[in-house]
């Protein structure tokens, strides 16, 4: 990782790869917004966070400043919840076509997320006031990762419920639930990376100044695979508005015949 000496290290190579890969996913998010597809917000904002974080990391190669490291810290601390909400958005899309659960089921994780955001803000304020050991876990970060784990488990439970009803889905909805099935274990790896650090306080598992190998295997690669799977799936299903239009046209033809 950068230390202001102008030398590229393994962690900086990872950051450079992130700039390339998440630039591509950001462009896809823009196209999803333009074509009114799901996932554009979560994928787009997540890509921006990783681009800014990677940019700050690359900046430390030439300049070892607290501001750049703070940028890396903030960007790496955010984002997991956006991945979870991408999966929830996919299941909500399925639910609009084939009603499986009531709408309020998707409101519960939103409420939990606002609680998690409040905890995170408290954590950032606490860290900002510390003069030393700013990267080590705090009671706020422990509470935050606990809340995140609860939201993740809730999402897994919801996925299992949707998966068991696959026989009711058309091809596009089946693709969506399959994508969620692929992404759930990828997200588990990413969540475990944060949980391990919070529990052990071992800097090996710190996303800012920890082991580059651990970061590559448990953060960068799972996140890239997650975004790639979601982007590919969303790109290959019809926008909801178009699907509704096709359904109405089919109903009109049925009435005429």
Steps between C-alpha positions, in 0.01 A plus 500: 500500500609857440738672739578814302825362354367457146537120509208283380423208731256208482219694670545782249477252212169382645379862518597552136300192398205634700511829308475311170234248604274733694517761224341236277231416757426871546441537126263204511316664792457815291359291215262326744374841615452606140309184410303498830642175628532397863829518686627822346514693828664234720751389235574860401558633852699191599721546194556865589601408855753245377632740234551778755655262753736352240587848376590610852709184545689574179547858617694376803767366265619856445366669813463333840232733638236452769233633266562229240506225762175640645348474152606136474361429849160659435452338157606155621267530800202552272350293223401159637148618570468605135586145393233363732245744362585393146388148592189631673417706191524187284265310729263796512494497119404132512232580755343761271457243225418200718369613842679290760512718811337821618662834421588572863744208499733721295449799732650321804861500370461867407415583862795294623724682252405840638592374845832376360563838335445672836748264664753561221475877538566464872798278416650752256465780758672284763787410266547864397554595864766233559864593467629142480375155395240654269475184291433267792141386576281711726174415679322681216671296229420178688134600529498601133642172372256314727210687341643432155520127579134506606397667172706245306339204680157652442580523129620139493177386666296695246704348216432146626128579509510626140722211384254239625236653273706492179239284327269806487745720308538575132846491343605855593393468863679165518818671377466760773463251782791299357714814506407562862599141574843559345553830681396391851820295566715771340348752737558262791874505430497880493304527825726246671804711411356792697374279783841339549667839536236633738523192723878454502625858445778334299631753247554217251127525428486879480381624161718813514842385621460125537624208293459569125452127438217477752343812350529358148348162585228610743405847377609597150435172316165422671379854438604496134339158449183621676470813286584305182228239570238765580594717202486205258163385633336844505631574150332186369152552644232741380443830680190481718319765295555303179387180670178670613441630148547152350263355758229754415544435129464126558184558705356720223569234238340238722186709536481551122522130435 
